[in-house]
Amino acid sequence: MLRSAFVTCRRALVPAVILLALGLAAGAHAQTKLTVGVFPDYDSFMREVGPLFEEMYPDIQLEVQTLGFQDHHNALLTALATGSGAPDVVAIEIGYLGRFASGGGLTDLSQEPFRAGELSGKFAPFAWGLVNTLDGRIIAIPTDSAPGTMFYRIDVLEAAGLDINEVETWDDLVQLGHKVTRDTDGDGVVDTFLITDAGQIAQAMIRGNIPEGEGLYFDVNGRPLVDSPRFVNAFKRAQEVRLAGLDARIGAWSNEWYEAFNRGITAVEISGAWLAGHLQNWMAPDTKGLWRVRHLPENMYVNWGGTFWAIPEQSQQKEAAWKFIQFAALRPDIQVKAFTTIHAYPALLEALDHPVFFEGVEFLGGQQARLLWSETVANISVISIHPGDPVASEIVDSALGEVLSEGRAVEDALAEARMLIERRLR
């Protein structure tokens, strides 16, 4: 996988443009039209909760504008740059947050009448840290997170006589890979592997153990970190797995990826918690009961995505937009509905006290997986965002591809990645 999984997921779902006017409860009472700009699967969320919002606020009629992931964010960047054309309230994916923070055009929610600073203790610390800019603005409100987790197949491990509980470190995971990767049917071809793509390991490791306040790709002074030990170690670990033949070399969101899940040819998969919903609903529903989850090796707590609500400065309906954000992001019942509808894991801490997060997950063999994910959310480091994050992500992913697919030396690939990032951001 040459792109971050949580970004690819959003891009892959629906590239089409959809305009959906809810208006189910507004009727003749509608006085204010509020446009809400989203990308999939938040269009499904809006169909679910839109009527509830309009019932609560009969003087507001929602109009939902849905674009595919990239088109949504590109259109918003253009609208903010030109000063017109933006919806009244918008969903922003974590990978784009830094670019919007630096570019201006979003309402500072720390100011009157919003006073969002009073909400700081209500959200997962890492998510709240991302919406606070270095100059003291609050540019958005968190609505979902994506705790990183390691999925594993109990049938694959049992067939190899292996115990996942013996995996405590990344070294242990590689050793398990050497034991589980083999030819199971005697035809001379390896048919069972550790993981679909070694790149997942690198993506997880670069997101883990980030010093408090530092960014994913940049330090507090805006200098690229992509040739730091964190990246070097992550790339070398992924390279080790690839060179040993322990991954199936299958990219995410491909037919081969779905087939791998259905056939059970890999032992583990590293992803966001949202993968459980996709596996259950459409990727591999017949594998129910064969999956379990656990923390990443070395108790590395990572985030694998996230969504935020923001109000463009150009909006003429800021009061109504703020009512919507309070409804969608601050009501525990609506946060729970987002989780049950589109598997958006709540960023609102109060929502995690709902009984649904203590229930066993039938698809995961009854495991109380959501308790594990809530623990991850509580322990993810607070990091800073940078306007160059999307550029750095693209360049780092390309460098990882060169290392894994072309055999390029890790240090050379990352040194060039740093140079390219600095050049692009001049």
C-alpha positions in Angstrom: 0.0 0.0 0.0 1.7 3.2 -1.2 -0.8 5.6 0.4 -2.0 6.0 4.0 -4.8 3.6 4.4 -7.2 6.0 6.0 -6.8 8.4 3.1 -7.2 5.8 0.5 -10.4 4.5 2.2 -12.1 7.9 1.9 -11.0 8.3 -1.7 -12.1 4.9 -2.9 -15.8 5.0 -1.9 -17.7 7.4 -4.1 -16.1 9.7 -6.7 -19.4 11.1 -8.0 -21.1 14.4 -7.2 -24.4 14.1 -5.3 -26.7 16.9 -4.2 -29.2 15.8 -1.6 -31.8 18.2 -0.1 -33.1 16.6 3.1 -35.9 19.1 4.0 -38.0 16.3 5.5 -39.0 18.1 8.7 -38.7 21.7 7.6 -41.7 22.1 5.4 -43.3 25.5 5.4 -41.4 26.6 8.5 -38.1 26.6 6.8 -36.5 30.1 7.0 -32.8 29.3 6.7 -31.1 27.0 4.2 -27.9 25.5 5.6 -25.6 23.9 3.1 -23.4 21.1 4.5 -20.4 19.9 2.5 -19.3 16.3 3.0 -17.6 13.3 1.4 -18.6 9.6 1.7 -19.5 8.1 4.0 -20.7 11.2 5.8 -23.4 11.5 3.1 -24.9 8.3 4.7 -24.6 9.9 8.1 -26.4 13.0 6.9 -29.3 10.9 5.5 -29.6 9.3 9.0 -29.4 12.4 11.2 -30.5 15.2 8.9 -34.2 14.7 9.6 -33.4 14.6 13.4 -31.7 18.0 13.1 -34.5 19.5 11.1 -37.0 18.2 13.6 -35.0 19.9 16.4 -34.6 23.1 14.4 -37.7 23.4 12.1 -36.6 26.9 11.0 -33.4 25.4 9.3 -33.5 23.3 6.2 -30.4 21.3 5.3 -29.0 20.9 1.9 -26.2 18.4 1.7 -23.5 18.7 -1.0 -21.6 15.5 -1.5 -18.4 15.1 -3.5 -15.8 12.4 -3.7 -13.0 12.7 -1.1 -10.4 14.5 -3.2 -13.0 16.6 -5.2 -14.6 17.7 -1.9 -11.3 19.0 -0.4 -10.0 20.5 -3.7 -13.3 22.4 -4.2 -13.2 23.7 -0.6 -9.6 24.9 -1.1 -10.7 26.8 -4.2 -13.7 28.3 -2.6 -11.8 29.5 0.4 -9.1 31.0 -1.9 -11.6 32.8 -4.0 -13.9 33.9 -1.1 -17.1 32.3 -2.5 -18.8 29.0 -3.2 -18.1 27.2 0.1 -20.9 25.4 2.0 -21.9 26.9 5.3 -20.4 24.0 7.3 -17.9 21.5 6.0 -16.3 18.1 6.9 -12.5 18.1 6.7 -10.4 14.9 6.8 -7.4 14.9 9.0 -4.9 14.8 6.2 -6.1 18.2 4.9 -6.5 20.0 8.2 -3.0 21.6 8.2 -3.5 23.1 4.8 -6.8 24.7 5.7 -5.3 25.9 9.0 -2.6 27.8 7.3 -4.5 29.0 4.3 -7.1 31.0 6.2 -10.8 31.1 5.3 -12.1 29.1 8.3 -14.0 30.8 11.1 -12.0 31.1 14.4 -14.3 29.2 16.7 -12.5 30.4 19.8 -14.2 33.7 19.4 -17.6 34.9 20.4 -20.3 33.6 20.0 -18.8 30.1 19.7 -16.3 30.1 22.6 -15.1 26.7 21.6 -12.1 26.8 23.9 -14.6 25.8 26.7 -15.0 22.5 25.0 -11.4 21.3 25.3 -12.0 18.6 27.9 -14.8 17.0 25.9 -12.7 15.5 23.1 -9.9 13.0 22.8 -6.8 15.0 23.6 -5.0 14.3 20.3 -8.0 15.3 18.3 -8.5 18.5 20.2 -4.8 19.4 19.8 -5.1 19.2 16.0 -7.7 21.9 15.8 -5.7 24.5 17.8 -3.3 26.5 15.7 0.0 28.0 16.8 -1.5 31.5 16.7 -4.3 30.6 19.1 -7.2 29.9 16.7 -9.6 27.0 16.8 -10.4 26.1 13.2 -12.7 23.1 13.6 -14.4 20.7 16.0 -13.4 17.0 16.0 -16.2 14.5 15.2 -14.5 11.2 14.7 -11.2 9.4 15.2 -9.7 6.2 13.8 -7.7 4.3 16.5 -5.1 2.1 14.8 -5.3 -1.6 15.6 -3.9 -4.9 14.6 -6.4 -7.3 13.2 -5.5 -11.0 13.2 -7.0 -14.3 12.0 -7.3 -16.9 14.7 -7.8 -19.7 12.1 -4.6 -18.8 10.2 -2.6 -18.6 13.4 -4.1 -21.8 14.9 -3.3 -23.7 11.7 0.3 -22.7 12.1 0.3 -23.5 15.8 1.1 -19.9 16.7 -0.1 -17.7 19.6 -0.6 -13.9 18.9 -0.1 -13.2 22.6 3.6 -14.0 22.1 3.9 -10.9 20.0 5.0 -8.0 22.2 7.5 -6.2 19.9 8.0 -5.5 16.2 10.8 -8.1 16.3 8.3 -10.6 17.6 5.8 -9.8 14.8 8.5 -10.4 12.2 9.4 -13.7 13.8 5.8 -14.7 13.8 5.8 -13.8 10.1 8.7 -16.2 9.4 6.7 -19.0 11.0 3.3 -18.3 9.4 4.5 -17.6 5.9 4.6 -20.9 4.1 3.3 -23.3 1.5 0.3 -24.9 3.1 -0.8 -27.2 0.3 2.5 -28.6 -0.9 2.4 -27.2 -4.4 5.7 -25.4 -4.0 4.1 -21.9 -3.9 3.9 -19.9 -0.7 0.2 -19.2 -0.1 0.0 -17.8 3.5 1.7 -14.6 4.6 2.2 -12.4 7.6 0.4 -9.4 6.1 -1.0 -8.1 2.8 1.5 -5.2 2.4 4.7 -4.5 4.3 4.0 -0.8 3.9 1.3 -1.0 6.6 4.1 -1.6 9.2 6.0 1.5 8.1 2.8 3.6 8.1 2.0 2.4 11.7 5.6 3.0 13.0 5.9 6.5 11.7 2.7 7.4 13.4 3.7 6.0 16.8 5.8 7.4 19.6 5.7 11.0 18.2 7.0 13.4 20.9 4.3 15.6 22.4 3.7 18.7 20.3 5.8 17.5 17.3 4.1 16.9 14.0 3.9 13.7 11.9 6.1 15.1 9.2 7.4 18.4 10.6 9.0 19.6 13.9 7.6 22.6 15.8 9.7 24.9 13.7 8.4 23.6 10.4 11.5 21.5 9.5 10.8 18.2 7.8 11.4 15.1 10.0 11.2 12.5 7.2 14.9 11.5 7.5 14.7 11.2 11.3 15.2 7.8 13.1 11.4 7.4 13.4 11.1 7.2 9.6 14.3 5.4 9.0 13.4 2.6 11.5 9.9 2.4 10.1 11.1 2.0 6.5 13.8 -0.5 7.4 11.3 -2.7 9.3 8.9 -2.7 6.3 11.9 -3.4 4.0 12.9 -6.3 6.2 9.4 -7.8 5.9 9.4 -7.3 2.1 12.9 -8.8 1.5 12.0 -11.8 3.6 9.0 -12.5 1.4 6.6 -12.2 4.4 4.0 -9.9 2.8 1.7 -10.8 -0.1 2.4 -7.6 -1.9 -1.3 -6.7 -2.2 -2.3 -3.1 -2.2 -5.3 -1.8 -0.3 -8.7 -1.2 -1.9 -8.0 -3.7 -4.7 -10.0 -6.8 -5.6 -7.0 -8.8 -4.6 -7.1 -7.2 -1.1 -10.7 -8.2 -0.6 -10.0 -11.7 -1.9 -7.1 -12.1 0.5 -9.4 -11.4 3.4 -12.0 -13.9 2.1 -9.4 -16.6 1.5 -7.6 -16.1 4.7 -4.1 -15.9 3.2 -2.6 -13.5 5.8 -2.3 -13.6 9.5 -2.6 -9.9 10.4 -3.7 -6.6 9.0 -2.8 -3.2 10.5 -5.5 -0.5 9.9 -8.0 1.8 11.6 -10.8 0.4 13.7 -13.2 1.3 10.8 -11.9 -1.8 8.9 -14.0 -4.0 11.1 -17.1 -2.4 9.7 -16.0 -2.8 6.1 -15.0 -6.4 6.7 -18.4 -7.2 8.2 -20.6 -5.2 5.8 -19.1 -5.9 2.4 -15.5 -6.9 2.2 -15.6 -10.3 3.8 -18.8 -11.0 5.7 -18.4 -14.7 5.5 -15.3 -14.5 7.7 -17.4 -13.6 10.7 -15.9 -14.9 14.0 -12.4 -15.5 12.5 -11.0 -12.1 13.3 -9.8 -10.6 16.6 -8.0 -7.3 17.3 -5.2 -6.2 19.7 -2.9 -3.2 20.3 0.0 -2.7 17.9 3.3 -4.1 19.0 5.1 -2.3 21.9 1.7 -0.7 22.8 2.2 1.8 20.0 -0.9 4.0 20.0 -1.6 5.5 16.6 -4.3 7.4 14.8 -5.4 6.1 11.4 -7.7 9.0 10.3 -10.3 11.4 11.6 -12.9 14.0 10.5 -13.6 17.6 11.7 -16.4 20.1 11.2 -15.6 23.7 10.3 -17.4 26.9 9.3 -16.0 28.9 6.3 -15.6 32.6 7.1 -17.7 33.4 4.0 -20.7 31.6 5.4 -23.7 33.8 5.9 -25.3 31.2 8.2 -22.7 30.9 11.0 -25.3 30.7 13.8 -27.1 27.9 12.1 -23.8 26.2 11.2 -22.7 26.3 14.8 -26.0 24.7 15.9 -25.4 21.9 13.4 -21.8 21.3 14.7 -23.1 21.3 18.3 -25.7 18.7 17.2 -23.3 16.5 15.3 -20.2 16.6 17.4 -21.3 17.4 21.0 -24.4 15.2 21.4 -23.4 11.7 22.5 -26.4 10.1 21.0 -25.6 11.5 17.6 -21.9 10.5 17.9 -23.1 7.0 18.7 -25.4 7.1 15.7 -22.5 8.0 13.5 -20.6 5.0 14.8 -23.5 2.6 14.3 -24.2 4.1 10.8 -20.8 4.6 9.3 -18.4 3.2 11.9 -17.0 6.7 12.7 -15.4 6.2 16.0 -16.4 9.1 18.3 -13.9 11.9 19.2 -16.3 13.0 21.9 -15.2 11.2 25.1 -18.7 11.2 26.7 -20.0 9.1 23.8 -17.5 6.3 24.7 -19.5 5.7 27.9 -22.4 4.5 25.9 -23.2 0.7 26.4 -22.5 -0.1 22.8 -18.8 0.5 23.4 -18.8 -2.2 26.1 -20.6 -4.8 24.1 -18.9 -7.7 22.4 -18.5 -7.4 18.7 -20.1 -10.4 17.1 -18.1 -10.2 13.9 -14.9 -10.3 16.1 -16.0 -13.4 17.9 -17.7 -11.5 20.7 -14.5 -9.7 21.7 -14.9 -6.3 23.5 -12.9 -4.7 20.9 -14.3 -1.2 21.4 -12.8 -1.0 24.9 -9.4 -1.6 23.4 -10.0 1.1 20.8 -11.1 3.5 23.4 -7.9 2.9 25.3 -6.0 3.7 22.1 -7.9 6.9 21.6 -7.0 8.0 25.2 -3.3 7.4 24.6 -2.6 8.8 21.2 0.0 11.6 21.4 -1.0 15.2 20.9 0.7 16.3 17.7 0.8 19.5 15.7 -0.4 19.9 12.1 1.4 21.6 9.3 0.2 23.0 6.0 2.7 20.8 4.2 1.3 17.6 5.6 -0.5 16.5 2.4 2.6 17.2 0.3 4.8 15.4 2.7 2.4 12.4 2.9 2.5 12.1 -0.9 6.3 12.3 -1.1 6.9 9.9 1.8 4.5 7.3 0.3 6.3 7.5 -3.0 9.6 7.0 -1.2 8.3 4.0 0.6 7.2 2.6 -2.7 10.7 3.0 -4.1 12.2 1.2 -1.1 9.7 -1.7 -1.2 9.2 -2.2 -4.9 12.5 -1.0 -6.4 15.0 -1.9 -3.6 16.2 1.7 -3.1 18.3 2.3 0.0 16.2 3.7 2.9 18.5 6.6 3.7 18.8 7.7 0.1 15.0 7.6 -0.4 14.3 9.6 2.7 17.1 12.1 2.0 15.5 12.8 -1.4 12.1 12.9 0.2 13.2 15.7 2.5 14.7 17.6 -0.4 11.5 17.3 -2.4 9.4 18.4 0.5 11.5 21.5 1.1 11.5 22.3 -2.6 7.7 21.9 -2.9 7.0 24.1 0.1 9.3 27.0 -0.8 
